[in-house]
Every structure is written in C-alpha cells, then in structure tokens.
Amino acid sequence: MRIYMQTPPLDGIPPRFYQLQIQEDMIDGWTLIRESGIQGNRSNSFKKTHYECREDAEQALLTLRDQQLRKGFHTTFATGLSAADS
C-alpha cells in the first residue's frame, strides 16, 4: 500500500510532498514508512514505525493521510487502497 501526496505548486515555491508506504517486514510484522519534504530538495524527513498487524499499520496510514489532506495536500498517486479508503 502506498500513497504519494503533494501541495499545489505556487509561484516560485516548489511543492511539498508526503509519501506513506506499508511493507511487510522480516520480523513478523508491518512497517509504515513516512517520507516528506520539498520536491527536488535532498534534506527530506524519513521515519519508520513497526506494527504487529497489518490492520494497525493501515489505520495509522489512513490517519496520517487524512491529517495531510486537512493541511492542503492532494493525493497524486495511491495503490493498494480499497474503494472505501480512497
């Protein structure tokens, strides 16, 4: 499951991005990966959080997505979401 979001481009200001991704890990759990920053900039934020079950990781992903939507981000790419989640 992956979601990529961006803010709309403004005059002279590069858009910000926010990416969320869930991956099954090798220690019997799920990892939520968050990356954010300014498009084209190398100093981005990167964070991983481990969850015991997929449902908890998915709920965290959807909560973070909703927070970013309220901040003005728009989803530009999403994969692995059900129709009810998108």
Buried (B, 14 or more C-beta within 10 A) or exposed (E): BBBBBBBEEEEEEBBBBBBBBBEEEEEEBBBBBBBBBBEEEEEEEEEEBEBEEEEBBBEBBBEBBEEBEEEEBEBEEBEEBEEEEE
